[in-house]
Amino acid sequence: MKFGEGVQRGTDYQLGALALFLSTLTIVTALGFQYIGGYVPCMLCLWERYAYYAAIPLLFIALVLTVGGHRGSATAIFLIVGLAFLANTVLGIYHAGAEWKFWPGPAACGGGQSLTTSAGSLLSEIQNIHVIKCDEASLRFLGISFAGWNAIASFFLMTISFAAALAAREQSEETTAPNF
């Protein structure tokens, strides 16, 4: 029997693939706004990307495990990804709330820019530094900032990941249950 042969790609695989696709789309969009659109992320924006950077390879591994019939391990990974997106949802809400001045943002929140290592251009670069504050939205779309959209995306990705974990667990129980 070949790897994955005889194993059906059930709901767990479909939900995991959806979470992988949406995670990748979200982080590529964020990087596009940064590198193409010129929106420099603040410290919290960079922290909010960690869940995506962890989720993408983990979701890929979970899909491979699912196809290989190792749904118990896939369940654990889907749960870990769901917890990462739960934490990211909370971080996104905190960040968006700081932007709306509901509560203060972190005191040490500055930009994601780095200084040059060339002594000759150091003074000119210092004069051109634009500090990116965590409590100021750089752009709002439909009244929601990047942080707010991240909280929404993370909530949906958390829900999809937990649903994939539940489906993988159910599939695992079905394949290990004795037939009487």
Backbone as JSON Lines, residues from 0, in Angstrom:
{"i":0,"aa":"M","n":[0.84,-1.18,0.0],"ca":[0.0,0.0,0.0],"c":[0.89,1.25,0.0]}
{"i":1,"aa":"K","n":[0.59,2.16,-0.88],"ca":[1.36,3.4,-0.98],"c":[0.9,4.4,0.06]}
{"i":2,"aa":"F","n":[1.76,5.39,0.33],"ca":[1.46,6.44,1.28],"c":[0.17,7.13,0.89]}
{"i":3,"aa":"G","n":[-0.81,7.16,1.8],"ca":[-2.06,7.87,1.56],"c":[-3.07,7.08,0.77]}
{"i":4,"aa":"E","n":[-2.7,5.88,0.3],"ca":[-3.62,5.09,-0.49],"c":[-4.68,4.5,0.43]}
{"i":5,"aa":"G","n":[-5.91,4.57,0.02],"ca":[-7.0,4.03,0.82],"c":[-7.49,4.98,1.89]}
{"i":6,"aa":"V","n":[-6.83,6.08,2.11],"ca":[-7.25,7.06,3.1],"c":[-8.0,8.16,2.39]}
{"i":7,"aa":"Q","n":[-9.22,8.39,2.84],"ca":[-10.01,9.42,2.19],"c":[-9.69,10.79,2.79]}
{"i":8,"aa":"R","n":[-9.76,11.75,1.95],"ca":[-9.54,13.13,2.4],"c":[-10.87,13.66,2.88]}
{"i":9,"aa":"G","n":[-11.08,13.54,4.15],"ca":[-12.36,13.9,4.75],"c":[-12.45,15.37,5.09]}
{"i":10,"aa":"T","n":[-13.4,15.65,5.94],"ca":[-13.66,17.02,6.36],"c":[-12.45,17.64,7.05]}
{"i":11,"aa":"D","n":[-11.73,16.82,7.82],"ca":[-10.54,17.33,8.5],"c":[-9.5,17.85,7.51]}
{"i":12,"aa":"Y","n":[-9.3,17.11,6.44],"ca":[-8.35,17.53,5.4],"c":[-8.85,18.8,4.72]}
{"i":13,"aa":"Q","n":[-10.12,18.84,4.38],"ca":[-10.68,20.0,3.68],"c":[-10.59,21.26,4.54]}
{"i":14,"aa":"L","n":[-10.91,21.13,5.82],"ca":[-10.82,22.29,6.71],"c":[-9.37,22.71,6.93]}
{"i":15,"aa":"G","n":[-8.48,21.73,7.07],"ca":[-7.07,22.05,7.23],"c":[-6.5,22.73,6.0]}
{"i":16,"aa":"A","n":[-6.91,22.25,4.82],"ca":[-6.45,22.88,3.57],"c":[-6.99,24.31,3.46]}
{"i":17,"aa":"L","n":[-8.23,24.51,3.88],"ca":[-8.81,25.86,3.86],"c":[-8.04,26.77,4.81]}
{"i":18,"aa":"A","n":[-7.73,26.28,6.01],"ca":[-6.96,27.08,6.97],"c":[-5.57,27.4,6.42]}
{"i":19,"aa":"L","n":[-4.94,26.42,5.77],"ca":[-3.62,26.65,5.18],"c":[-3.7,27.71,4.07]}
{"i":20,"aa":"F","n":[-4.69,27.59,3.21],"ca":[-4.85,28.55,2.11],"c":[-5.1,29.96,2.66]}
{"i":21,"aa":"L","n":[-6.03,30.08,3.61],"ca":[-6.36,31.41,4.15],"c":[-5.21,32.0,4.96]}
{"i":22,"aa":"S","n":[-4.47,31.17,5.68],"ca":[-3.3,31.66,6.42],"c":[-2.25,32.22,5.47]}
{"i":23,"aa":"T","n":[-2.0,31.47,4.42],"ca":[-1.02,31.91,3.43],"c":[-1.48,33.18,2.74]}
{"i":24,"aa":"L","n":[-2.73,33.24,2.35],"ca":[-3.28,34.43,1.7],"c":[-3.18,35.65,2.62]}
{"i":25,"aa":"T","n":[-3.47,35.47,3.89],"ca":[-3.44,36.59,4.84],"c":[-2.02,37.12,5.02]}
{"i":26,"aa":"I","n":[-1.04,36.23,5.21],"ca":[0.32,36.72,5.44],"c":[0.92,37.3,4.16]}
{"i":27,"aa":"V","n":[0.58,36.74,3.01],"ca":[1.06,37.31,1.75],"c":[0.45,38.7,1.54]}
{"i":28,"aa":"T","n":[-0.8,38.87,1.92],"ca":[-1.44,40.19,1.82],"c":[-0.74,41.19,2.74]}
{"i":29,"aa":"A","n":[-0.45,40.78,3.97],"ca":[0.25,41.68,4.91],"c":[1.63,42.05,4.38]}
{"i":30,"aa":"L","n":[2.35,41.07,3.86],"ca":[3.67,41.36,3.3],"c":[3.57,42.24,2.05]}
{"i":31,"aa":"G","n":[2.51,42.07,1.28],"ca":[2.28,42.92,0.11],"c":[2.06,44.37,0.51]}
{"i":32,"aa":"F","n":[1.23,44.57,1.56],"ca":[1.02,45.94,2.04],"c":[2.33,46.55,2.53]}
{"i":33,"aa":"Q","n":[3.19,45.72,3.12],"ca":[4.46,46.23,3.62],"c":[5.44,46.53,2.48]}
{"i":34,"aa":"Y","n":[5.71,45.55,1.63],"ca":[6.78,45.69,0.64],"c":[6.34,46.35,-0.66]}
{"i":35,"aa":"I","n":[5.08,46.25,-1.0],"ca":[4.6,46.89,-2.22],"c":[3.89,48.2,-1.89]}
{"i":36,"aa":"G","n":[3.05,48.16,-0.85],"ca":[2.28,49.35,-0.48],"c":[3.04,50.35,0.36]}
{"i":37,"aa":"G","n":[4.16,49.92,0.97],"ca":[4.97,50.85,1.76],"c":[4.48,51.07,3.18]}
{"i":38,"aa":"Y","n":[3.57,50.23,3.68],"ca":[3.09,50.36,5.05],"c":[4.05,49.63,5.97]}
{"i":39,"aa":"V","n":[4.77,50.39,6.78],"ca":[5.75,49.81,7.69],"c":[5.01,49.3,8.93]}
{"i":40,"aa":"P","n":[5.2,48.04,9.29],"ca":[4.48,47.49,10.44],"c":[5.09,47.95,11.76]}
{"i":41,"aa":"C","n":[4.23,48.07,12.75],"ca":[4.7,48.39,14.1],"c":[5.11,47.09,14.79]}
{"i":42,"aa":"M","n":[5.56,47.2,16.01],"ca":[6.0,46.04,16.78],"c":[4.87,45.03,16.95]}
{"i":43,"aa":"L","n":[3.67,45.49,17.3],"ca":[2.55,44.56,17.48],"c":[2.15,43.9,16.17]}
{"i":44,"aa":"C","n":[2.23,44.64,15.07],"ca":[1.94,44.06,13.75],"c":[2.88,42.89,13.47]}
{"i":45,"aa":"L","n":[4.14,43.08,13.79],"ca":[5.12,42.02,13.57],"c":[4.84,40.83,14.46]}
{"i":46,"aa":"W","n":[4.46,41.08,15.71],"ca":[4.12,39.98,16.63],"c":[2.91,39.21,16.12]}
{"i":47,"aa":"E","n":[1.96,39.92,15.53],"ca":[0.73,39.28,15.05],"c":[1.01,38.34,13.86]}
{"i":48,"aa":"R","n":[2.15,38.47,13.24],"ca":[2.5,37.59,12.12],"c":[3.03,36.24,12.58]}
{"i":49,"aa":"Y","n":[3.49,36.14,13.82],"ca":[4.09,34.89,14.29],"c":[3.13,33.71,14.19]}
{"i":50,"aa":"A","n":[1.86,33.93,14.47],"ca":[0.89,32.83,14.38],"c":[0.82,32.28,12.96]}
{"i":51,"aa":"Y","n":[0.89,33.17,11.99],"ca":[0.84,32.74,10.58],"c":[2.12,31.99,10.2]}
{"i":52,"aa":"Y","n":[3.26,32.54,10.64],"ca":[4.53,31.9,10.32],"c":[4.61,30.5,10.92]}
{"i":53,"aa":"A","n":[4.01,30.29,12.08],"ca":[4.0,28.96,12.7],"c":[2.92,28.08,12.07]}
{"i":54,"aa":"A","n":[1.76,28.66,11.79],"ca":[0.62,27.88,11.31],"c":[0.84,27.28,9.93]}
{"i":55,"aa":"I","n":[1.47,28.01,9.05],"ca":[1.59,27.53,7.67],"c":[2.35,26.2,7.59]}
{"i":56,"aa":"P","n":[3.55,26.08,8.15],"ca":[4.2,24.76,8.08],"c":[3.48,23.71,8.93]}
{"i":57,"aa":"L","n":[2.92,24.1,10.08],"ca":[2.21,23.14,10.92],"c":[0.97,22.59,10.22]}
{"i":58,"aa":"L","n":[0.24,23.45,9.54],"ca":[-0.95,22.99,8.81],"c":[-0.55,22.06,7.66]}
{"i":59,"aa":"F","n":[0.54,22.36,7.01],"ca":[1.02,21.48,5.95],"c":[1.35,20.1,6.51]}
{"i":60,"aa":"I","n":[2.04,20.07,7.64],"ca":[2.38,18.8,8.29],"c":[1.11,18.05,8.7]}
{"i":61,"aa":"A","n":[0.14,18.78,9.25],"ca":[-1.13,18.14,9.65],"c":[-1.84,17.53,8.45]}
{"i":62,"aa":"L","n":[-1.8,18.2,7.31],"ca":[-2.43,17.65,6.11],"c":[-1.72,16.37,5.64]}
{"i":63,"aa":"V","n":[-0.4,16.38,5.7],"ca":[0.36,15.19,5.33],"c":[0.02,14.04,6.28]}
{"i":64,"aa":"L","n":[-0.06,14.34,7.57],"ca":[-0.42,13.31,8.55],"c":[-1.83,12.78,8.32]}
{"i":65,"aa":"T","n":[-2.74,13.67,7.96],"ca":[-4.12,13.27,7.69],"c":[-4.17,12.3,6.52]}
{"i":66,"aa":"V","n":[-3.49,12.63,5.44],"ca":[-3.46,11.77,4.26],"c":[-2.79,10.43,4.6]}
{"i":67,"aa":"G","n":[-1.82,10.47,5.48],"ca":[-1.13,9.25,5.87],"c":[-1.89,8.41,6.89]}
{"i":68,"aa":"G","n":[-3.06,8.87,7.29],"ca":[-3.87,8.12,8.24],"c":[-3.5,8.34,9.69]}
{"i":69,"aa":"H","n":[-2.67,9.31,9.98],"ca":[-2.24,9.62,11.35],"c":[-3.08,10.78,11.89]}
{"i":70,"aa":"R","n":[-4.34,10.53,12.0],"ca":[-5.26,11.61,12.37],"c":[-5.12,12.04,13.83]}
{"i":71,"aa":"G","n":[-4.63,11.17,14.68],"ca":[-4.41,11.57,16.07],"c":[-3.36,12.67,16.17]}
{"i":72,"aa":"S","n":[-2.27,12.5,15.45],"ca":[-1.22,13.52,15.43],"c":[-1.72,14.79,14.75]}
{"i":73,"aa":"A","n":[-2.48,14.62,13.67],"ca":[-3.04,15.78,12.97],"c":[-3.98,16.55,13.88]}
{"i":74,"aa":"T","n":[-4.76,15.83,14.7],"ca":[-5.66,16.48,15.64],"c":[-4.89,17.4,16.58]}
{"i":75,"aa":"A","n":[-3.78,16.89,17.12],"ca":[-2.96,17.69,18.04],"c":[-2.42,18.94,17.35]}
{"i":76,"aa":"I","n":[-1.97,18.79,16.12],"ca":[-1.43,19.95,15.41],"c":[-2.53,20.96,15.1]}
{"i":77,"aa":"F","n":[-3.69,20.5,14.67],"ca":[-4.8,21.42,14.43],"c":[-5.16,22.18,15.71]}
{"i":78,"aa":"L","n":[-5.12,21.48,16.85],"ca":[-5.4,22.15,18.13],"c":[-4.35,23.22,18.45]}
{"i":79,"aa":"I","n":[-3.09,22.9,18.21],"ca":[-2.01,23.87,18.46],"c":[-2.19,25.1,17.58]}
{"i":80,"aa":"V","n":[-2.52,24.88,16.32],"ca":[-2.74,26.0,15.4],"c":[-3.95,26.82,15.86]}
{"i":81,"aa":"G","n":[-5.01,26.14,16.28],"ca":[-6.19,26.85,16.77],"c":[-5.86,27.71,17.98]}
{"i":82,"aa":"L","n":[-5.05,27.17,18.9],"ca":[-4.64,27.95,20.08],"c":[-3.77,29.14,19.68]}
{"i":83,"aa":"A","n":[-2.91,28.95,18.68],"ca":[-2.07,30.07,18.21],"c":[-2.95,31.19,17.65]}
{"i":84,"aa":"F","n":[-3.98,30.81,16.91],"ca":[-4.87,31.83,16.35],"c":[-5.8,32.42,17.41]}
{"i":85,"aa":"L","n":[-6.09,31.67,18.46],"ca":[-6.84,32.24,19.59],"c":[-6.01,33.35,20.24]}
{"i":86,"aa":"A","n":[-4.73,33.05,20.5],"ca":[-3.83,34.06,21.07],"c":[-3.7,35.25,20.14]}
{"i":87,"aa":"N","n":[-3.64,34.99,18.84],"ca":[-3.5,36.07,17.86],"c":[-4.77,36.91,17.79]}
{"i":88,"aa":"T","n":[-5.92,36.29,17.98],"ca":[-7.18,37.04,18.02],"c":[-7.16,38.02,19.18]}
{"i":89,"aa":"V","n":[-6.73,37.54,20.34],"ca":[-6.65,38.4,21.53],"c":[-5.65,39.53,21.29]}
{"i":90,"aa":"L","n":[-4.5,39.22,20.71],"ca":[-3.5,40.25,20.42],"c":[-4.04,41.27,19.43]}
{"i":91,"aa":"G","n":[-4.74,40.8,18.4],"ca":[-5.33,41.72,17.42],"c":[-6.38,42.63,18.04]}
{"i":92,"aa":"I","n":[-7.19,42.08,18.94],"ca":[-8.2,42.9,19.64],"c":[-7.51,43.93,20.52]}
{"i":93,"aa":"Y","n":[-6.48,43.52,21.24],"ca":[-5.72,44.46,22.06],"c":[-5.13,45.58,21.19]}
{"i":94,"aa":"H","n":[-4.54,45.21,20.06],"ca":[-3.92,46.19,19.17],"c":[-4.98,47.15,18.61]}
{"i":95,"aa":"A","n":[-6.09,46.6,18.12],"ca":[-7.16,47.45,17.57],"c":[-7.73,48.36,18.65]}
{"i":96,"aa":"G","n":[-7.88,47.84,19.86],"ca":[-8.38,48.66,20.97],"c":[-7.44,49.8,21.31]}
{"i":97,"aa":"A","n":[-6.13,49.54,21.22],"ca":[-5.15,50.6,21.46],"c":[-5.24,51.66,20.36]}
{"i":98,"aa":"E","n":[-5.5,51.23,19.13],"ca":[-5.65,52.19,18.03],"c":[-6.89,53.06,18.22]}
{"i":99,"aa":"W","n":[-7.95,52.5,18.77],"ca":[-9.17,53.27,19.02],"c":[-9.11,54.02,20.35]}
{"i":100,"aa":"K","n":[-7.98,53.9,21.06],"ca":[-7.74,54.57,22.35],"c":[-8.67,54.06,23.45]}
{"i":101,"aa":"F","n":[-9.11,52.79,23.33],"ca":[-9.89,52.17,24.39],"c":[-9.01,51.88,25.6]}
{"i":102,"aa":"W","n":[-7.74,51.62,25.36],"ca":[-6.74,51.36,26.38],"c":[-5.39,51.75,25.81]}
{"i":103,"aa":"P","n":[-4.4,51.94,26.68],"ca":[-3.08,52.33,26.15],"c":[-2.38,51.17,25.46]}
{"i":104,"aa":"G","n":[-1.61,51.52,24.46],"ca":[-0.78,50.52,23.79],"c":[0.5,50.31,24.58]}
{"i":105,"aa":"P","n":[1.36,49.44,24.13],"ca":[2.62,49.22,24.85],"c":[3.5,50.47,24.79]}
{"i":106,"aa":"A","n":[4.18,50.72,25.88],"ca":[5.02,51.93,25.99],"c":[6.21,51.88,25.03]}
{"i":107,"aa":"A","n":[6.72,50.7,24.76],"ca":[7.92,50.56,23.93],"c":[7.59,50.25,22.49]}
{"i":108,"aa":"C","n":[6.48,50.77,21.99],"ca":[6.08,50.42,20.63],"c":[6.61,51.44,19.64]}
{"i":109,"aa":"G","n":[7.53,51.0,18.81],"ca":[8.12,51.83,17.76],"c":[8.04,51.12,16.44]}
{"i":110,"aa":"G","n":[8.81,51.54,15.51],"ca":[8.74,51.0,14.15],"c":[9.57,49.77,13.95]}
{"i":111,"aa":"G","n":[9.35,49.17,12.8],"ca":[10.09,47.98,12.43],"c":[11.27,48.32,11.54]}
{"i":112,"aa":"Q","n":[11.7,49.58,11.52],"ca":[12.79,49.99,10.66],"c":[14.12,49.75,11.36]}
{"i":113,"aa":"S","n":[15.15,49.54,10.59],"ca":[16.48,49.37,11.17],"c":[17.39,50.47,10.66]}
{"i":114,"aa":"L","n":[18.41,50.77,11.44],"ca":[19.37,51.8,11.06],"c":[20.45,51.19,10.19]}
{"i":115,"aa":"T","n":[21.08,52.06,9.44],"ca":[22.19,51.63,8.58],"c":[23.41,51.32,9.44]}
{"i":116,"aa":"T","n":[24.32,50.57,8.86],"ca":[25.58,50.32,9.55],"c":[26.68,51.23,9.01]}
{"i":117,"aa":"S","n":[26.33,52.09,8.07],"ca":[27.29,53.01,7.48],"c":[27.31,54.31,8.28]}
{"i":118,"aa":"A","n":[28.47,54.66,8.8],"ca":[28.58,55.88,9.6],"c":[28.3,57.13,8.78]}
{"i":119,"aa":"G","n":[28.61,57.1,7.49],"ca":[28.41,58.27,6.65],"c":[26.95,58.64,6.45]}
{"i":120,"aa":"S","n":[26.08,57.67,6.4],"ca":[24.67,57.97,6.16],"c":[23.82,57.87,7.41]}
{"i":121,"aa":"L","n":[24.45,57.65,8.56],"ca":[23.7,57.49,9.81],"c":[22.9,58.73,10.16]}
{"i":122,"aa":"L","n":[23.5,59.91,10.06],"ca":[22.8,61.14,10.43],"c":[21.6,61.39,9.53]}
{"i":123,"aa":"S","n":[21.76,61.18,8.23],"ca":[20.63,61.42,7.33],"c":[19.52,60.4,7.57]}
{"i":124,"aa":"E","n":[19.88,59.17,7.91],"ca":[18.85,58.16,8.19],"c":[18.11,58.47,9.48]}
{"i":125,"aa":"I","n":[18.82,58.94,10.49],"ca":[18.18,59.3,11.76],"c":[17.15,60.4,11.52]}
{"i":126,"aa":"Q","n":[17.47,61.35,10.66],"ca":[16.54,62.45,10.38],"c":[15.32,61.97,9.6]}
{"i":127,"aa":"N","n":[15.44,60.89,8.87],"ca":[14.33,60.4,8.05],"c":[13.54,59.26,8.69]}
{"i":128,"aa":"I","n":[13.84,58.92,9.94],"ca":[13.12,57.83,10.59],"c":[11.7,58.28,10.92]}
{"i":129,"aa":"H","n":[10.75,57.43,10.58],"ca":[9.35,57.66,10.91],"c":[8.94,56.57,11.9]}
{"i":130,"aa":"V","n":[8.73,56.95,13.14],"ca":[8.36,55.99,14.16],"c":[6.92,55.54,13.9]}
{"i":131,"aa":"I","n":[6.74,54.24,13.84],"ca":[5.42,53.68,13.63],"c":[4.86,53.33,15.0]}
{"i":132,"aa":"K","n":[3.81,53.98,15.37],"ca":[3.22,53.77,16.69],"c":[2.16,52.68,16.62]}
{"i":133,"aa":"C","n":[2.09,51.9,17.68],"ca":[1.11,50.81,17.74],"c":[-0.31,51.32,18.0]}
{"i":134,"aa":"D","n":[-0.42,52.53,18.51],"ca":[-1.75,53.04,18.85],"c":[-2.31,53.99,17.78]}
{"i":135,"aa":"E","n":[-1.74,53.94,16.59],"ca":[-2.25,54.73,15.48],"c":[-2.4,53.83,14.26]}
{"i":136,"aa":"A","n":[-3.62,53.76,13.75],"ca":[-3.88,52.92,12.57],"c":[-3.31,53.6,11.33]}
{"i":137,"aa":"S","n":[-2.52,52.86,10.56],"ca":[-1.94,53.44,9.35],"c":[-2.94,53.46,8.2]}
{"i":138,"aa":"L","n":[-3.95,52.61,8.27],"ca":[-4.97,52.55,7.23],"c":[-6.21,51.87,7.81]}
{"i":139,"aa":"R","n":[-7.37,52.36,7.41],"ca":[-8.63,51.71,7.78],"c":[-9.38,51.4,6.5]}
{"i":140,"aa":"F","n":[-9.9,50.18,6.42],"ca":[-10.73,49.75,5.3],"c":[-12.06,49.33,5.89]}
{"i":141,"aa":"L","n":[-13.13,49.96,5.42],"ca":[-14.47,49.75,5.98],"c":[-14.51,50.05,7.47]}
{"i":142,"aa":"G","n":[-13.7,51.02,7.88],"ca":[-13.66,51.44,9.28],"c":[-12.83,50.54,10.19]}
{"i":143,"aa":"I","n":[-12.19,49.53,9.62],"ca":[-11.42,48.58,10.42],"c":[-9.94,48.67,10.01]}
{"i":144,"aa":"S","n":[-9.07,48.72,11.02],"ca":[-7.62,48.82,10.77],"c":[-7.05,47.45,10.42]}
{"i":145,"aa":"F","n":[-5.76,47.45,10.07],"ca":[-5.06,46.19,9.82],"c":[-5.17,45.27,11.04]}
{"i":146,"aa":"A","n":[-5.0,45.84,12.23],"ca":[-5.08,45.04,13.46],"c":[-6.48,44.44,13.63]}
{"i":147,"aa":"G","n":[-7.48,45.23,13.34],"ca":[-8.85,44.73,13.42],"c":[-9.12,43.61,12.43]}
{"i":148,"aa":"W","n":[-8.65,43.78,11.2],"ca":[-8.81,42.74,10.18],"c":[-8.04,41.49,10.59]}
{"i":149,"aa":"N","n":[-6.88,41.67,11.21],"ca":[-6.12,40.52,11.68],"c":[-6.89,39.77,12.76]}
{"i":150,"aa":"A","n":[-7.53,40.5,13.67],"ca":[-8.32,39.85,14.72],"c":[-9.46,39.04,14.11]}
{"i":151,"aa":"I","n":[-10.12,39.59,13.09],"ca":[-11.21,38.89,12.42],"c":[-10.68,37.65,11.7]}
{"i":152,"aa":"A","n":[-9.6,37.82,10.95],"ca":[-9.01,36.68,10.22],"c":[-8.55,35.6,11.2]}
{"i":153,"aa":"S","n":[-7.9,36.0,12.28],"ca":[-7.41,35.04,13.26],"c":[-8.56,34.29,13.93]}
{"i":154,"aa":"F","n":[-9.66,34.99,14.19],"ca":[-10.83,34.33,14.78],"c":[-11.37,33.25,13.85]}
{"i":155,"aa":"F","n":[-11.49,33.58,12.56],"ca":[-11.99,32.59,11.6],"c":[-11.01,31.43,11.44]}
{"i":156,"aa":"L","n":[-9.72,31.73,11.4],"ca":[-8.73,30.67,11.28],"c":[-8.7,29.79,12.53]}
{"i":157,"aa":"M","n":[-8.92,30.4,13.7],"ca":[-9.02,29.62,14.93],"c":[-10.21,28.67,14.84]}
{"i":158,"aa":"T","n":[-11.35,29.18,14.41],"ca":[-12.56,28.37,14.3],"c":[-12.37,27.22,13.31]}
{"i":159,"aa":"I","n":[-11.77,27.52,12.17],"ca":[-11.54,26.48,11.16],"c":[-10.56,25.44,11.69]}
{"i":160,"aa":"S","n":[-9.52,25.87,12.38],"ca":[-8.52,24.93,12.91],"c":[-9.11,24.03,13.98]}
{"i":161,"aa":"F","n":[-9.93,24.59,14.87],"ca":[-10.58,23.76,15.89],"c":[-11.58,22.8,15.25]}
{"i":162,"aa":"A","n":[-12.28,23.25,14.22],"ca":[-13.2,22.37,13.5],"c":[-12.45,21.24,12.81]}
{"i":163,"aa":"A","n":[-11.28,21.54,12.26],"ca":[-10.45,20.5,11.64],"c":[-9.98,19.5,12.69]}
{"i":164,"aa":"A","n":[-9.62,19.99,13.87],"ca":[-9.19,19.09,14.96],"c":[-10.33,18.17,15.37]}
{"i":165,"aa":"L","n":[-11.52,18.73,15.51],"ca":[-12.68,17.92,15.88],"c":[-12.98,16.88,14.81]}
{"i":166,"aa":"A","n":[-12.95,17.29,13.55],"ca":[-13.21,16.36,12.44],"c":[-12.14,15.27,12.38]}
{"i":167,"aa":"A","n":[-10.88,15.64,12.61],"ca":[-9.79,14.64,12.59],"c":[-9.97,13.65,13.74]}
{"i":168,"aa":"R","n":[-10.37,14.15,14.89],"ca":[-10.6,13.25,16.03],"c":[-11.73,12.28,15.74]}
{"i":169,"aa":"E","n":[-12.81,12.8,15.17],"ca":[-13.94,11.94,14.82],"c":[-13.54,10.9,13.78]}
{"i":170,"aa":"Q","n":[-12.78,11.33,12.77],"ca":[-12.3,10.39,11.74],"c":[-11.39,9.34,12.36]}
{"i":171,"aa":"S","n":[-10.55,9.75,13.31],"ca":[-9.64,8.82,13.96],"c":[-10.41,7.8,14.77]}
{"i":172,"aa":"E","n":[-11.45,8.24,15.46],"ca":[-12.27,7.31,16.25],"c":[-13.02,6.32,15.36]}
{"i":173,"aa":"E","n":[-13.46,6.79,14.19],"ca":[-14.18,5.91,13.27],"c":[-13.28,4.81,12.74]}
{"i":174,"aa":"T","n":[-12.02,5.15,12.47],"ca":[-11.12,4.16,11.88],"c":[-10.54,3.21,12.93]}
{"i":175,"aa":"T","n":[-10.56,3.6,14.22],"ca":[-10.03,2.73,15.26],"c":[-11.13,1.97,16.0]}
{"i":176,"aa":"A","n":[-12.38,2.31,15.76],"ca":[-13.48,1.62,16.45],"c":[-13.6,0.19,15.91]}
{"i":177,"aa":"P","n":[-13.79,-0.76,16.82],"ca":[-13.93,-2.15,16.36],"c":[-15.26,-2.35,15.65]}
{"i":178,"aa":"N","n":[-15.23,-3.16,14.64],"ca":[-16.44,-3.49,13.89],"c":[-17.05,-4.76,14.45]}
{"i":179,"aa":"F","n":[-18.27,-4.68,14.96],"ca":[-18.95,-5.85,15.53],"c":[-20.02,-6.34,14.6]}
